[in-house]
């Protein structure tokens, strides 16, 4: 547990690193990957489809 000493918060390295990427990070990754695939598909269809 974090303690306060001289007005500063003291944590161990394990406590300080316990943040987890929330669902918004996973959603952003999924949406950006999907958009990249879609854009590359459109470019392929316009320029290389015969």
Secondary structure, DSSP 4 states (H G I P E B T S, - for coil): --EEETTEEE--HHHHT-----HHHHHHHHHHHHHHHHHHHHHHHHHH--
